């Protein structure tokens, strides 16, 4: 059964991350902004970048960077075709997937991993 939460945890090596957890693995989401010292009339003190995220998959205690869709699919190479078909059917764009879509994807992964 999928446990989907917006709880933040302190992950060694990553800092505070949000997580989506299933029985077999977790997806950890690390959010960040960078400060740009670019000074302009509109921003005399600099500005921050837009919020971006990094995704990590934790399987058997190992963290795998799955921010990019290709890395995510490599982590499940034996089920790659099924995952791609599921994402296409559900119209999930991995790089822009929201909580609901990540939840669906994780739930699907849990069912095909059995």
DAWO-V368434 format. One record per pair of residues at least 24 apart in sequence whose C-alpha atoms are under 10 Angstrom apart, sorted by sequence separation. I is the first residue (numbers start at 1). J is the second residue. D is the distance in whole Angstrom. If there is no record, write none. Layout:
i=[I & I]
j=[J & J]
d=[D & D]
//
This chain:
i=[29 & 30 & 31 & 69 & 70 & 28 & 29 & 30 & 69 & 83 & 28 & 29 & 30 & 68 & 69 & 82 & 83 & 28 & 29 & 67 & 68 & 82 & 27 & 28 & 29 & 67 & 27 & 28 & 83 & 26 & 27 & 28 & 79 & 82 & 26 & 27 & 25 & 26 & 27 & 25 & 26 & 76 & 79 & 24 & 25 & 26 & 79 & 24 & 25 & 26 & 28 & 17 & 19 & 21 & 24 & 25 & 27 & 28 & 17 & 18 & 19 & 20 & 21 & 25 & 26 & 27 & 28 & 29 & 30 & 76 & 17 & 19 & 27 & 28 & 29 & 17 & 19 & 27 & 55 & 54 & 14 & 53 & 53 & 14 & 13 & 27 & 27 & 20 & 27 & 26 & 22 & 25 & 20 & 21 & 20 & 22 & 25 & 21 & 22 & 24 & 25 & 20 & 21 & 24 & 22 & 23 & 22 & 24 & 24 & 6 & 5 & 4 & 4 & 4 & 5 & 4 & 3 & 2 & 2 & 4 & 3 & 4 & 2 & 3 & 2 & 1 & 2 & 2 & 1 & 1]
j=[53 & 54 & 55 & 93 & 94 & 53 & 54 & 55 & 94 & 108 & 54 & 55 & 56 & 94 & 95 & 108 & 109 & 55 & 56 & 94 & 95 & 109 & 55 & 56 & 57 & 95 & 56 & 57 & 112 & 56 & 57 & 58 & 109 & 112 & 57 & 58 & 57 & 58 & 59 & 58 & 59 & 109 & 112 & 58 & 59 & 60 & 113 & 59 & 60 & 61 & 63 & 53 & 55 & 57 & 60 & 61 & 63 & 64 & 54 & 55 & 56 & 57 & 58 & 62 & 63 & 64 & 65 & 66 & 67 & 113 & 55 & 57 & 65 & 66 & 67 & 56 & 58 & 66 & 95 & 95 & 56 & 95 & 96 & 63 & 63 & 102 & 103 & 99 & 106 & 106 & 103 & 106 & 102 & 103 & 103 & 106 & 109 & 106 & 107 & 109 & 110 & 106 & 107 & 110 & 109 & 110 & 110 & 113 & 114 & 99 & 99 & 99 & 100 & 102 & 103 & 103 & 103 & 103 & 104 & 106 & 106 & 107 & 106 & 107 & 107 & 107 & 108 & 110 & 110 & 111]
d=[6 & 5 & 9 & 9 & 10 & 10 & 6 & 6 & 6 & 8 & 8 & 5 & 8 & 8 & 7 & 10 & 8 & 6 & 6 & 9 & 7 & 10 & 7 & 5 & 9 & 7 & 6 & 6 & 9 & 8 & 5 & 7 & 9 & 9 & 6 & 6 & 7 & 5 & 9 & 6 & 7 & 9 & 8 & 9 & 5 & 10 & 9 & 7 & 7 & 10 & 9 & 10 & 9 & 10 & 8 & 9 & 9 & 10 & 10 & 10 & 9 & 10 & 9 & 10 & 9 & 9 & 9 & 10 & 10 & 9 & 9 & 10 & 10 & 10 & 9 & 10 & 10 & 9 & 10 & 10 & 10 & 9 & 10 & 10 & 10 & 9 & 10 & 9 & 8 & 9 & 10 & 9 & 8 & 9 & 7 & 7 & 10 & 8 & 8 & 10 & 9 & 8 & 10 & 7 & 9 & 8 & 7 & 9 & 9 & 9 & 9 & 9 & 9 & 9 & 10 & 7 & 9 & 8 & 9 & 9 & 10 & 10 & 8 & 9 & 6 & 8 & 10 & 8 & 8 & 9]
//
